[in-house]
Amino acid sequence: MPNVHSFASSYPEARDKFLAAATLAGATTWRYDNPTKGPRGEALSTDVAWVGPDDVSRVVVTISSTHGVEGYCGSGFQVDWLAGVGAAGLPKGTAALFVHAINPYGFAWTRRVTQEGNDLNRNYVDHGKAYPVNEGYLEIADLLIPKSLESQVLAAADAKLAEYRKKVGDVAFYRAISGGQYSHPDGMFFGGGGPSWSNRTLHAIVDRCLKGRQDVAVIDFHTGLGPYGYGEPITHFDIDTPASRRVRAFWGESVTESKRGQTASQARDGLTHYGLNRVLSEPDTRFTMCTLEFGTFDRESGQRAFRADHWLHKYGDPLGAEAEPIRAAMRRQFYPDTDDWKEAVLFRGHQVVRQAIAGVQLGAL
C-alpha cells in the first residue's frame, strides 16, 4: 500500500521528513538558505539530495514546490521514493537528484509565488530582452484583484470579467489571466523583473550537478489542473524534435504537448522547462523533461483562491485574522489532504519516475 504518511502538514514537517528520508537512503545532502523567514519566523531553505555515484552519465531529477504551496505533492513523493526505493532502484551509471522546495517561501506561506512575488514558472525568460506583453491581462488586471473582497465589489468585478470572457472566448480569457504577465508586480502570474532567488538557485544546482552529463531527465511536480488525482505529464518541446520523440518513448501516449495545443495550461513564457533547456541541450546533453500536473478542484475555485491570496498580500495583513481562511482555501485547492488523492500521487509519481529511469538507459534514442 502507498505510504500516505510520506506527506506533511507544513513546510517545516516536509523538510524534516525529506532530510530523514535522504539520510535513510544514504544520500548526500546540502542546502541553499533563503533570505526570508516563514510565517512563524522559521528558517527557509531549498534542500538537495543526491543518490548514487558522482561520476555517472545519467541523472533523473525531481523538483518540488516550483509553485510554493504545490510543494506538498512533490515533497510527499520525494520522501516516499527516498525512504522506500533508494539506491536499489537505480541501474548502474545512473543517479537521482531531488530538489526539495525550490520555492521555500511559497511553500511556507501557502502561496504559489516566490518572495519577490514571482510566478517561478513564468520567471525563466531572458531578462536581458524586452518582456512579453499580455494585452489581455492589462485589460482585466484591476478586476482580478479588487481593493476589497466584499461581496458587492466582487460581484461587480465578476460581472465585468464574465463580459470580457464572453467577448474573447475561453482560451483567450484563461491565457489573459494565467499565461504570464510582466507589467503588474503584485498581480497574478507575474513573471518578474529579474531572475528570482529560486531561479538563481536552480541554476546553481544545475551547474553543480548536471552540466556535462550525457542524459538528464527532469520531472517537475505541480498541482491544480486537470481531473482530481490524475497526473498528466506535460511537455513543452518543439514538435517532432529528438527531445519530443524521447518524451514519448519515456512516458508513452499519456504525454500531452503544449506545442500541439493539448494542455489545459496557458503558460507560454518563462517556463522552468525553457530555462533548463537553455543550459542543458543537445548535442552536449540529452535533456528530457515533463511537468507532472496532478488535478485537484475546478479552475474557477483556483482563481478565487489566487484572488484572495494576492489581495491579502497587497491590501490585507498576511499575519492577521483574515489570513487563515485565505491560506486554508489555497492549501485545499493545491493540496487535497485526503488519502485517495495522496495514493494517486504516489502511484503515478513512482510510475513516471520509474519510466524516466528506464528511459535514460535508452541512450541515443
N, C-alpha and C positions, 0 to 999 in steps of 0.2 A: 504494500500500500504506500502511496506517496506520503511523505512526512510533512504534513502541513505545519508542524512546529518549526520548520525552517524559516517561516515568515515571522516578521516582527511587528510590534505595535508602535514603534517610534524610531527615529533615526539613531539615537544612542544604542538602543537594543539591537537594531540591524547591524550597526558597526561592530558591536561586541560579538554577535553571532558570526559575522563574517570572519573576524580575526581568529575566533576559536576554531572555526571550521578550517581555516587556512593552516593553522597550527596542526590540526589533526591530519591534514593532507600532506604535511611536510613541505609546505610552500615557503618560498622566500617572499617576505612582505616588506613594503615600505609605504610611506605616506607623503602626501602633499598638503600642508596645513593651509586652510582657507583663512583669509584675514578677518572674517566676520564671526559672529557668535550665533548660537541658536536662541530660540525664544526664552530659554531658561538660563542663558549665559553659558551654555555648553560649548566646548571647542568643536570645530568642524574640520573635516579633512576628507580628501579623496584617498582611499586606501587601495593598494595594488597587491595582487598575489600572483606569483609565477610558479607553476607546477611543471617540473620536467627539467632536463638538462639545459644549460645555457647555449650550447653550440648547435642547436637544431636548425634545420632549414624550413620547418613548417610550424606555424603557430595559429591556434584558434583562440579568438578573443571574444569575451563577453563584456558588455558595458551596461551598467545600471544607472538610472537616475539622470539621464540626459534632460528629461523634464521633471526635475525635482521630486515631486510627490509620487510620480510613477515609479520611483525607486523601490518601493515595497515589493513590486513584482519581480524585477530583475535581481534584487538582493536575495529574495527568498529562493530563487533558482540557484544563484551562485553558492549560497550556503549549502543547499541540498546537494549540489554536484561535488563540492569540496569535501563534504562530510561523508557522502555515500559512494562516490565514484573514485575521485582522486587519480593519482598517477597510474593506477592499474587500468584505467580506461584510455590511456594514451599509447598509441603504437610507437615503435622505435623511431627516433628522429623527429618527434612531434612534441610540442609543449602547449600548455594552456595558460592564457593570461586573463586575469579577472580584474576589471576596473570597477571598483565599488564606489558608488556615489560620486560620479564625475561632477555633479552639481549638488554639493552637500548643503548649501544654503537653501535651495528649493526643497530638498528632502526634509530638512529640519523644520522649516517654516510652513510646510504643506502648500507650497507654491509650485508652479511649473517653471517660473523664471529664475534666473541667476540673481546674485546680489546686485548686479548692475541693472536689473530689470530686463535682461535679455532673454528671449526665447533662444536657447542654445542651438536648437535645430534650425535656426534661421541666421545664426551668427557666423557661419563659416563662409562668408563671402570674401572677396578680395577687397579689403578695407582701403586699399590704395586707389580704388576706382570709384566712380560715381555710384551711389547706391541705387538699386532698382526702385522704381516708383509704383506704388499701389494706388492707382487713381480711385478705385472703389473704396478703399479704407478712408481716404481723405474725405469722401462724401458722408460717411456714416460714423466717423470716429467719436463725435460727441454723443451720439445716440447709444453707442455701445457702453460707454462709461459715463452716465449722467452724474450730476453733482449730488444727487440724493437717491436712495433706494426706496423712498416712499412709493406706495402703490400707484398713486396718481401719476407721479413722474415717470415711473417705469412703464405704465400703460401707454402714456403719450409717446415715449421713445419707441416702444414696441410697435405701435401703430405705424409710425413712420418707417421703421425697419421693414415691416410687412409690405408697405408700399414699394420700398426700394427692391425688395426680393421679387415682388410681382413684376416690376419693371424689367429687371435684368435676368431673371431666371435663377434656379437653384445653384447651378455650377458657379456662375459669376458672383452670386451672393456669398457663398462659402469661400470662394477664392478671395473676395474682398476682405472678409473677416480674418481668415486663417492662413492665407497664402504667404504672409510675411509682410511687414511694413518697416520703413526706416525713417519715418517722419515724426512719430509720437513716442518719445522715450518711456512714458508712463502708460502706454496703450497696450492692447493685446498683440501678441505675436511680434513684438519689436525685435528686429534683428541686430540692433546695437550700433553704437557709434565707434566701435573699435573691437579688437579681439577681447572677449571676456576672460576672466580668470580661468574658467573651466575650459575654454577654447585653448588657452596657452598651456594649461596643464595637460590636456590630452596630447597636444603636440610634443610636450616634453616626454610623455610616456612613449609615444611613437619613436622619438629619437633614441631613447634609451633601449627599447625592447624590440622594435620591429624593422628598423631600417636594415637593409641588406639581407633580409630573409627571402627565401625563394617563393614560399606560398604563405599568404596571410588571409585567414577568413575571419570576419567580424560579424557578430550578432549583437545588435543594439536593441535592448528590451524597452518596449513602450506599452502604454495602455490608453484606452479611451475611445477607440474607433472600431466599429465592426460588431458582429454578434457576440453576445455575452459569453465570455470564456474561450472564444476561438482565437487561436494565434495565427495571424496572417503574415507570412514572410513577404515583405515588400522590397523591391529593388529599384534603383534609380539609374542603372547603367543604360547607355545608349542601346537601341535595338540592334540585335544581330551582331553584336561585337563578341570577341572571345570571352569577355567578362560576363556578358548577358547569357551566353551559352553555358558558362560554368555554373552560374546560379541555378539554371535548370537542371544541370547534371547533379548538383549538390542536393537540391531540395524538391525537385520534381514539379509536377503540374500545379501544385498549390501556390506557387510563387505568383505574385502579381507585379506587373511592371508599370511604374508611373509614366514612363515614356509612351506606353501604349494606352494610357488613359484608363487603366484597370483598377486604380486605387481610390478609396474614399478621400484620402488626404489631398489637400490642395496646395501643399507646400511645394515651392518651386525653386527658391533661392536660399543659399546659406546652409544647406543640409550637412550634417555630420558626414554623410556619405561623400559629398563633394570635397569636403575638407581633407578627408583621408585619401581620397582618390588622387588628389594633387600631389601628395607626398609618398604614396605607395602605389605605383603604377607600372605597367609593363613598359619596357622589357625587363626592368630590374626586379620587380616583384609581381607575382600573380596575385592580385588583390580581389577578393570575392566578399561581398557584403550583403546582408539583408537587415532590414528593420523588422523585428518581430513584434507585431502590434496585436495586443490582446484586447478584445472587445469588453466593454463594461455596460454602460447605460446609454440612453439615447443622446444624440448630438445636442438637442436643444437644452437638456439639463446640464450638459457640459458647458454650453455657452452661458447659462445662468450662473454657474459656479465661477467661471472665468470673470464674469462681470463683477460679481460681488467681491472676489479676491482683489481685483485691480482697484475697485472703489475703496476697499479697506485700506490699501497701501497708498492711495492717492489722497483720499479725503477723510478717512477714518483713523482709528487708533489700533494698530496691529497687536497691542498688548491690552486693549480694553475689553469690556464685557461683550461688545459686538463681534469680537474676533472669533470666538469659539464656534458659534454656529456656522460661520462662513468657512472656517477651516474644516469643520466636520463635513460640510457639503462637498468641498474639494476632495477630501480624503475618500468619501464614499464613491464619488464619481470615478476616481482613478485607482482605487484600491478596494474593491468589494471584499469585505473581510468575512468571506464565507468559505467553508471547507471545499465545496464543489468547485468554486472558481479557482482556488489555490491548487487543487488537484489537477484541474485542466491546464494551468500554467506549468506545473511540474511535468506533466506528461508531454506536452508539446515542446517545452523547453529542452528536456532531455532528448527528445526525438531530433529536433533541429540541430542541437549541438553535436549529437552523435553522427548525424549526416554530414556536418561540416568537418568533423574529424576524419570521417571516411573520404570525404571529398578532396581534402588536401593531399591525400595519398595518391590521387589520380595523376598528379604531376602535370605534364604539359598539355592536358586536355584543352 
